[in-house]
Amino acid sequence: MNLHLNCLSRLLPCALLLVAPAAYCEFPSVGPNYHGPPQVETPSSYKNGVWKKAEPRDAESRAEWWSVFDDPVLDRIENQAVGANQDIALAVDRIAEVQAQVRVAAADFFPNLSTDPTAQREGITNTGPEQRGELVGNNPFTIPGATTPSGPLVLSTQPLSRTYNVFNFPFDLSWEIDLFGRVRRNREAARAAAQAAVADYDNTLLSVTANVASTYYGVRAADAEMGVIERTISTRQDELGIAQERLNAGLTSELDVTRARADLADDQADLYGLQRSRQEMEDALATLLGEPASDFRLSRRALIDNHMPNIPPGLPSALLERRPDVASAERQLAAANARVGVAVAAFFPVIQLTGAAGFESADVSDLFEWQSRAWQIGPSISWPILEGGRNTANLHAAQARYREQVDTYRKQVLIAFQDVESALADIHTLSDQSAAQERAIAAAVRSLELSQSQYGKGASDYLDVLDAERTLLTDERADVQLLGQRFQATVLLIKALGGSW
């Protein structure tokens, strides 16, 4: 084995001397160089403020953006989702996959060394002319002047056969000289794809945590609405009892009793429907948290306005600086550009330096002897001449994919602007709508008080009371629904801005 290593130590430096100049020279890569994403028109103002030119900040931390809501329950379930959601787990595994692909692409920069030991036993016969020389035919002949004790020396031309062993212990070396940048462009594309996968992970994380918060506030809005209906049902039951007592005393008609009973049943039916809707949202939340729906319970708690975060002015200025989906589209664009270079490199020759060194012997005991050494070294060039237009078609396909990615990037930027504008519009209009709804509730409360007073004095019938109660119930339910929508709109704005402001 020491002789074997000595053999390699003499042969491999020879190969390295040949390939080192080409390996360390910095040759230009064919294909287009990437100079950043295309220009996208940025509006000078949005409908409630002013945009500014984006500065890339997609790598900034978006950790625990939900803490602005100051809700311990939300904090707990968000942290659970980050650790157990399956979409996030898939995104993490995807990052590991593309990072391994980067290492695969980088491996082409280094020489490949392999060994393929073999041991064979072969048998050959002397029937071929190359083995027999002029001894052709089956007739014996006598060599003149050659004798034996029994007479002349006679040779036979009958075919002879022999068997022997062949032991090989070779090492094969190959190294592609990346003169035209195929390997460099391929690694460039792999790196950009890996960076896109990281941005996709950030986008998945942001989407999942935003969905958790939005669903959570949907559940809380349902809790508040159920509380309104339950209070109304309690009032309906009291009023039904009063109407029944007045009917028994002859102070009212049976119509008032049936109306009170019908309104009570309607409210109870609405409560059951709301309970079903809440259950569906709770089950969806369990899936987001990576937990079986049967095991997940979220205790009831009314939604309150105290946890609504204040939104500072000028939010859209950070839009393109933090959106991970925009960052992912830009990195995919860079990868597509590099793949165009790979396609261009296919038109140029591929130069490889190859070498082999090892031992070959008919006897295993002599395999690693110095006289059993064998070696070869030399370059090889592969250059496509006629390939039926395959490389041209591959280049056109790569260029088309690059243009597709340009369109995708521009579309993603437009979607980003749209998301922010829609979220801001929702927040402003919902806030105004909520203020108007509070005024409607105040008026409905006063109307109910007046109708109850007049009914008690006999100045109006029970239908006026029922109408006032229906109006108040509708306004109170709309108010808590609007509060839930305002929380959800704030979550969507945070998501549209890339996770916090």
Secondary structure, 3 states (H helix, E strand, C coil): CHHHHHHHHHHHHHHHHHHHHHHHCCCCCCCCCCCCCCCCCCCCEECCEECCCCCCCCCCCCCCHHHHHCCHHHHHHHHHHHHHCHHHHHHHHHHHHHHHHHHHHHHHHCCEEEECCEEEEEEEECCCHHHHCCCCCCCCEEEEEEEECCEEEEECCCCCEEEEEEEEEEEEEEEEECCCCHHHHHHHHHHHHHHHHHHHHHHHHHHHHHHHHHHHHHHHHHHHHHHHHHHHHHHHHHHHHHHHHHHHCCCCCHHHHHHHHHHHHHHHHHHHHHHHHHHHHHHHHHHHCCCCHHHCCCCCCCCCHHHCCCCCCCHHHHHHHHCHHHHHHHHHHHHHHHHHHHHHHCCCCEEEEEEEEEEEECCHHHCCCHHHEEEEEEEEEECCCCCCCHHHHHHHHHHHHHHHHHHHHHHHHHHHHHHHHHHHHHHHHHHHHHHHHHHHHHHHHHHHHHHHHHHHCCCCCHHHHHHHHHHHHHHHHHHHHHHHHHHHHHHHHHHHCCCCC
